[in-house]
Amino acid sequence: MSSPLVVAVDGTSGSGKSSTSRGVAERLGLRYLDTGAMFRAMTWWMLRQGVDVHDADAVAARCGEPEIVSGTDPLAPSITVDGTDVAVAIREDDVNAAVSPVSTVPEVRGRLLRLQREVIAADGGIVVEGRDIGSVVAPDAPVKVYLSADPAARAERRAAEAGAADVEATRESLLARDRIDSGRTTAPLVMADGAVHIDTTGHTLEEVIGLVVALVEDAEART
């Protein structure tokens, strides 16, 4: 029996990973997994438990406790923590400010890596987005994509999504996140071997989705 199709989508913050991944999954009838939401869910739980997110040992000691469940419907992606729907809560400012230090803790990455691979291994093909999918989570994925965009374009997109007026502050926040993600010891943000780099700056969302769909169809034609 052949393995389920895995499309690994990595890239920088604000490059269009989520919109692209959901669009590709919807168009091809695949499942969808936002691994970033899992790290946000873990961060939300740590904050609600009063854990100092800057104390790596404290975070590591408790990261095995929450039950994090990710839905895989690209039209209505869901995520719960201990049965509570946190899809909206994990996008709040307090989580935004705390997710980077939590994400750098190796024990957190190890716990969520196991959960991610469990979801990927379930029935049906899947589009998985994050920052270490092609390099760590699913290195054997037949389709690997790395999305990037000009920092100014990324800031404008992210500010528009968040309803923020200060685009420059958003830009600085994105670049700071890039530095943390690229510099961490465990599973840093890199372009995976064999990944196709797509600069989304000059493309519409539909164009980017089309480019990735074409890569998937080409990979399937070669198997």
C-alpha positions in Angstrom: 0.0 0.0 0.0 1.4 3.4 -0.9 2.1 6.0 1.7 -0.3 9.0 1.9 0.7 12.1 -0.1 2.5 14.7 2.1 3.0 18.2 0.9 5.4 20.1 3.2 5.1 23.9 3.2 7.7 25.8 5.1 8.7 29.5 5.1 9.0 32.8 6.9 6.2 34.5 8.9 3.8 36.4 6.7 4.9 34.7 3.5 1.4 33.2 2.9 1.9 29.7 4.2 -1.5 29.3 5.8 -3.6 30.7 3.0 -1.6 28.8 0.4 -1.6 25.5 2.3 -5.3 25.7 2.9 -6.0 26.6 -0.7 -3.9 23.7 -2.0 -5.5 21.2 0.4 -9.0 22.4 -0.6 -8.3 22.3 -4.3 -6.8 18.8 -4.2 -9.1 17.3 -1.6 -6.4 16.8 1.0 -6.3 17.2 4.8 -4.5 20.2 6.3 -2.3 20.7 9.4 -1.1 24.0 10.8 1.8 23.0 13.0 2.3 26.6 14.1 -1.2 26.5 15.7 0.0 23.5 17.8 2.9 25.6 19.2 0.5 28.4 19.9 -1.9 26.0 21.7 1.0 24.8 23.9 1.9 28.5 24.6 -1.7 29.4 25.4 -1.8 26.5 27.9 1.5 27.5 29.5 0.2 31.1 30.0 -3.1 29.9 31.5 -1.2 27.6 33.9 1.1 30.5 35.0 4.2 28.9 33.7 7.1 31.3 33.1 7.5 30.9 29.3 11.1 32.3 29.5 12.1 29.5 31.9 12.9 26.6 29.5 13.1 24.1 32.4 9.7 25.0 33.6 8.2 24.8 30.2 9.9 21.4 29.5 8.7 20.0 32.8 5.0 20.6 31.9 4.8 20.3 28.2 3.6 16.7 28.4 0.4 17.7 30.2 -2.0 19.4 27.8 -4.0 17.3 25.3 -3.7 19.1 22.0 -6.0 18.0 19.1 -5.8 19.4 15.6 -8.6 19.2 13.1 -7.6 18.7 9.5 -10.4 20.3 7.5 -8.9 23.0 5.3 -12.2 24.9 5.2 -12.6 24.9 9.0 -9.3 24.1 10.7 -9.8 23.6 14.4 -7.6 23.1 17.5 -8.5 22.2 21.0 -6.6 22.1 24.3 -8.0 19.7 26.9 -11.3 19.9 25.0 -11.4 23.7 24.8 -11.6 25.3 21.4 -8.7 27.7 21.3 -8.7 28.6 17.6 -9.3 32.3 18.3 -7.5 32.6 21.6 -4.1 31.4 20.2 -4.0 34.4 17.9 -4.2 36.9 20.8 -1.4 39.3 21.6 -0.3 37.5 24.8 0.3 34.3 22.8 2.0 36.2 19.9 4.5 37.6 22.5 5.2 34.2 24.1 5.2 31.6 21.3 8.8 32.1 20.3 10.4 31.2 23.6 8.1 28.2 24.1 8.8 27.0 20.5 12.6 26.9 21.2 12.3 24.4 24.0 13.5 21.0 22.7 11.0 19.0 24.8 8.1 21.0 23.4 9.3 20.4 19.9 9.8 16.7 20.6 6.2 16.3 22.1 4.6 18.2 19.2 6.7 16.4 16.6 5.2 13.1 17.8 1.7 14.5 17.6 2.3 16.0 14.1 3.6 12.7 12.8 0.5 10.9 14.2 -1.7 13.3 12.3 0.3 12.9 9.1 0.2 9.1 9.3 -3.6 9.0 9.5 -5.7 8.1 6.4 -5.5 10.5 3.4 -3.0 12.9 1.9 -2.2 16.1 3.8 -0.7 19.5 3.3 1.4 20.4 6.4 2.7 23.9 7.0 5.3 25.2 9.5 8.9 26.0 9.7 10.6 22.6 9.9 8.2 20.3 8.0 10.5 19.4 5.1 13.6 19.3 7.2 12.4 17.5 10.4 8.8 16.6 10.5 8.4 14.9 7.1 11.8 14.8 5.4 10.6 12.2 3.0 7.7 14.2 1.7 7.5 14.0 -2.1 6.6 17.7 -2.4 8.5 20.3 -0.4 7.9 24.0 -0.8 9.6 27.0 0.9 7.7 30.3 0.7 9.3 33.7 1.3 8.4 37.3 0.5 9.9 40.7 0.8 9.8 41.9 4.4 7.7 44.9 3.5 5.1 42.8 1.7 5.0 40.3 4.6 4.5 43.1 7.1 1.6 44.6 5.1 -0.1 41.3 4.8 0.3 40.4 8.5 -0.8 43.9 9.6 -3.9 43.7 7.4 -4.8 40.2 8.8 -4.4 41.5 12.4 -6.0 44.8 11.8 -2.9 46.6 12.9 -2.1 50.1 11.9 1.7 50.1 12.5 3.1 48.2 9.6 6.7 49.1 10.6 6.2 47.6 14.1 4.8 44.5 12.4 7.8 44.2 10.1 10.2 44.4 13.1 8.2 41.7 14.9 8.3 39.4 11.8 12.1 39.9 11.4 12.6 39.2 15.1 10.6 36.0 14.8 12.7 35.0 11.8 15.9 35.5 13.8 14.7 33.4 16.6 13.4 30.6 14.3 16.5 30.6 12.2 18.9 30.7 15.2 17.4 28.1 17.5 19.4 25.0 18.1 16.6 22.5 17.7 14.9 22.3 14.2 15.8 25.8 13.0 14.0 27.4 10.1 15.8 26.3 6.9 15.0 25.5 3.3 14.9 21.7 3.3 16.9 19.7 0.8 14.8 19.2 -2.3 12.4 22.1 -1.6 11.2 24.4 -4.3 11.6 28.1 -3.3 8.7 30.3 -4.2 8.9 34.1 -3.6 5.3 35.1 -3.2 6.0 38.9 -3.2 4.9 39.5 -6.8 2.1 36.8 -6.9 -1.5 36.7 -6.0 -2.7 34.0 -3.6 -4.4 32.1 -6.4 -1.2 32.2 -8.4 0.9 30.7 -5.5 -1.7 28.0 -4.9 -1.6 27.2 -8.6 2.2 26.9 -8.5 2.1 24.5 -5.6 -0.8 22.4 -7.1 1.3 22.1 -10.3 4.2 20.7 -8.2 2.0 18.2 -6.6 0.5 17.1 -9.9 3.9 16.7 -11.4 5.1 14.6 -8.4 2.1 12.4 -8.6 2.6 11.9 -12.4 6.2 10.7 -11.7 5.1 8.1 -9.2 
